[in-house]
Amino acid sequence: MPDNDGTASGMPAPDDCFLLVVAGLPGSGKTTIAWRLADRLDVPVVEMDHHYLPAPTGGTSVDFSDPRSLDVDAILQTIERHRLTGAKTIIIEGIFALSLEVIHRRASLTVWVEAPPDVALARKLLRKLQEGTDVQPSIHGYLEHARTNYLRHVLPAAQTADVHLDGTQPLETLVGSLLEKLPR
């Protein structure tokens, strides 16, 4: 049966697994925090960035600033696979992790990582440069539609988070504050 966001999941919320959902703007620090926490806890991370649908036929590229570009069923299947292999805690991280109702309602704890937009954008562009990627498509995409999509889809969801972190704080401070909120 389809969820109210149009996806067919048929999967109940995993009551036997703690789902930590981490969201924030690109460059806010969410992925770094999620992976450091996962290393400390030895738990899996589901990176939503690895679950975008292919570009539409005849389309030029995937719109990474639109939650409709995500393969939500694949994300849910990845979560379920980790749960079935015995994971008691799973970290789900992504820009739209709080924006997608089907993910949000399964969460045990939701986290928003805040960073000033200029800092987040600078971090994203520096990361692309370090990867040897042309930053021009990112800049054009931000100016043409990403900023509007983030304002529409991402920032309103930030208000729903259980925990708000300042992504400009030291990494170990942020991870420590999350560790205090997790079940032992």
N, C-alpha and C positions, 0 to 999 in steps of 0.2 A: 504494500500500500504506500503511495507517495507521501512523503512528509510535506508539511506546509510550504517548504521551500522548493518543491518540485522534484526532489530526489526520491528514489525508491530505495529505502534502506532495509526495512524489515528486521533490522537488528535492534534488540532492546539495549537500553543503556547498560553498560557493563557494571553491575553492582559489586562484583568481586574485584574490581580494578580501580585504582585511584587515577583519574585523568586530570593531569595538570595542563591547562591550556594557557599558552603564552602568546600574546599579540603585541603589535606595535608597528609604527611606520618602518619602512625600509631604512636601515641604518640606525635604528634606535638601540640595538644591542640584544634583541630578543633571541636570535639564533646563538649568539655567543653565550648568553646566560643559560639557555636551554641545554646546550652541549656541556658546559661546565658542570651544571647540576646533574646531568645524566651521568657524566664521568664519576662524580662523587657518589652517586647512588647506584651506579651500575644498572641503569634502566634504559629502555629504548626511547628514541626520539622519532616522532613522525614529523618530517619537514613538509609542510604543505606546498612549498615551492617545487617539490619533486612530483607534484600531482596536477599539473596543468593539462588541459585538453590540447590536442594538436591544433594547429592553426586551421581555421576553416578553409575549405577548398576555394581556391581563388583569392583567399585573404593573404595579406602581406605578412602578418605575424600574429602571435597570441597577445591579447591585451592583458598584461600582468597586473594592471590596476583595476581589473573588474572581477569580482568574485564569481561571476558566471563562467569565467574561463577555467575554473578549477574542476577537476574530476572528483566530485564529492564522494561518489561511490567507491572510487579507488582509495581515497583517504580512509573511509569507514572500513574497507576491507583490510587495509594495513593495520589499523587499530585492532580490529578483531583478530588478525593473525598473531599480533603480539600478545593479546590477551589469551588466546588459545594455547600459546607456547609457555604460558605460566607467568607472564609479567604481572606483577601486582601494582606497579606504577608505570604509567606511560606519559611521556611529555609530548604534547602536540603544539607545534609552534608555526606561526605564519601571520602574515599581514591580516588575513581575513579570519583568523581563528575565533575571534569573538563575533564576527559579522555573520557567520553562517549558523543559523539557529540549530541545525542538525548536529553541529559540533558543540555549540555552546550549551545546549540542554543536557548533553552527556557529561559535561565537565564536573569534576569534584571541586576544583579550585581554579579560578580564572585570574590571570595576571595581565596587566597592561604595562608595557615598558615605554616610558615617556622620554622623549629627547626633543629639544628645540628643532623645528623643521629645517633650519639651515644646517645644524650639526648633523642631523640624520641624512640630509641630502649630500653633504660633503663626505660623510663616511661612505655612503653608497657609491659615490663617484670615485673616491679613492680606492675602494675595493675593486671596482671595475678596471681602473687603471693598473692596479697591481696584478690583475688577472690577464692583462694585455688586451682587454676588451675596449672597443671604441665607445666612448661615453656619449657621443652625439645622439644616438638613438634614445638613450635614457633622458638626456636633457630635453630633447624635442618631445618625447612622450610625456614627461612631467608637465611641460608647459601646455601641451595640447589637450591632455585628458586625465593624466594621473592625479594631478592636484585636485581636480574636481571630484574624481572618483573616491579619493581618500577622504575628502570632506563629506561626501555622501555616504560612503559605506563603512569606513574604518573608524573615524573619530567619534561618531555617535555611539559605536559599540564600546569605546573606551570607558564610557560612563557606567557600564554594566559590570566592570571588572571588580572582583573581590579585593584584589591587591593592586596598588599602583606603585611602580618602581621608577626611580629617576635613573635613566640609562646613562647619565653622565657620571654617576658615582662609581667607585672602584668595583670591579667585577666580584671580588671575594666578599665585599660588603653586601652586594645584591644577592649573591648565592646564599650567603649566611642567613639573610632575612627570609628567604624562601624556605630554607631547611627548617627553620623554626615553625613554619606553618604546615609542614607535611606530617602525615601520620608516621609514627615510629614503628 
